[in-house]
Amino acid sequence: MQMIRPMIYEDAPAVAQIHVKAWQNTYQGILPDHYLKAMSVQKETETLRLGMELNSDIIRLVVEEQAQILGFAAGMENLNPQLIPDYSAELWALYVDPKFQRQGVGQKLLRAFGHTQNHEFLVWVLEKNLTARQFYTSAGGVLLNQTKTLLFGATIHKSLVFSFQKKNE
């Protein structure tokens, strides 16, 4: 049975593995190959552990089944309040092991993160990441009329933002 729980320090290697595999799978053909090939599970593990030590307030969730991490989500404050001041929370990352994608793991993480933020938050997605755009749209995200640019290696990419709001009951 799948369980969502807070990420712990010992989860870092498994989460880093998912992060690297998901990026290399998802962004192939979108981001430069050299950028994706340079990603390292060891470096991601160290970065994640350092982040956990420095800021324990960040919401970090994992989906686990039979002691195996299937995916993770992380976020907290809106990192771009100058662009979108009406939202205080932002989902910074949501990645699922490619072997477990399209099995509801991402939806569970999205709902769980939303629950921690009273269901009102933002998520930024690369414009060329059509899979993520479809995922967030089908989950009820609303594409806002705001963009930003990001630099990966020497290439510039446009990012779009989706908003999630508590449904009126």
N, C-alpha and C positions, 0 to 999 in steps of 0.2 A: 504494500500500500504506500502511495506517495504521501510524503509529509513535508510541509513547508515549515522552516525554522530559521532562526537567526544564524547567520554565518559565524563560525568560530575560527580562531587562529589556525587550527589544524586542518581546516577545509582549504586553505590557501593553495596548496599544490593542485588539487582537483579542480578548483575554480579557475586557476591560471591555465590549466590544460584546456578546459572548455573555452575560455576566453580566446586563446590562441587558435584552437581548431575552428571555432565559430567564425572568427575574423578571416582566417585563411580560406574558409569555405564560402562565406557570405560575400566577401569583398573581392574575390577573384574576378578579374576583368573590370573592376571598378577602381580599386586602388592600385598603385604601382606594385608589380611583382616583387621588386627588391624590398619594398617596405614590408610586405607581408612575410617574405622569407626571413627577414631580420627579426621577426617577433620570436621571443624566447620564453618558454615556460618558466625557466629559472628566474629570469628577470621579472616576469609578471608576478611570480610568487613573492619575490622580494618586495616589489612595489606594493602589492596587496597587503602583505604583512606590515610593512612600514605604515601604510595608510590606516590600518586597523589600530596600530599602536598610537598614532598621532591624533586620530579622530574617531573615537568610539561612538560618536553621535550619528554618524552616517548610518542609514538604514541599509543593511546588507542581508539579503534573504537567499536561501537555497531551497531547492526541491530535492529531496532525498528519497530513494527507494532501495530497500535492502542494502543499506550502508553505502550506496553509490550516489554521488551528486549528479543530477541530471541537468541542472541549470541554475542560474543565479540572477539576481537583480540587485541594483544598488542605486541610491539617490538620497536626496535630502533637499537642500534649498535650491531655488531657482538661480542658476549661475548667470543668467542674463536678464536681471531685473530692469536694466535700462531699455531693453527691447520689448519686454512683456512684463510690465509692472503689476498686473492684476493677479499673478500667480506667485505663491511663495514656495511651492515645491516643484521639484523636477526629478524625473526618472532618468538617471545618467546612463545606466547600462541594464540591458536585459538580454542574456545570451543563454541558449540551450545547446547542449551537446548535439551535434548534427545527427547522431544516431537516434535521438529522441525528439527531434523536431516534428511538428505536425501531429503531435499526440496530446495536446492540451497542456503541456508543461508551461509554455510561455503564457498562456491565458491564466493559469493558476498564479504565476508570479506577478503578472500585471494586476490581477484582482487583489492579491495580498498586499502589494505595494500601495495600491490605491486605498485600501482600507487603512493603512498607516497615515495617510494624508487626507482623510475625510473625502476621498475620491476626487480631489481637485489637484491636478498636477499637469505638467508639461513633459513632452518627450521630443527630442530632436532626432531627425532621421536624414541620412544622406539622400538627396533627391534621386540618385541613381539606384538606390536600394529599394527596388519595387516590391520585393517580398515583405520587407518591414513596413512599407507604406500600406500594403494590403492588410497586413496583420493588425496594425493600429486602427485602420479604418473599420475593419470588421469587428474590432473590440469596442467600437463606439467613440474613437478619437475623432476630433474635428480638426481639419487642416486649417490653420490660421494664416492670415495674410502677412506673414513675416518670414524672412529668411536670414541666414548668416552664412558666411563662407569659412571654410576650414582648410588648413594646409596639411597635406600628408606627403611627406617627402618634398618634392618640388611641384606637386600638382595641387591646384585649388579645386575644392568641391563645394557645391551649394548644399546647404542643409535646410530642411523644412521642419516646421514645428507643428505638433498635434497637441490639442488640449483635451483633457479629460475633466469632466465636471460631474458632481453628484447629481444623479437623476432625480427629478422632482417626483415625490411619492404622494 
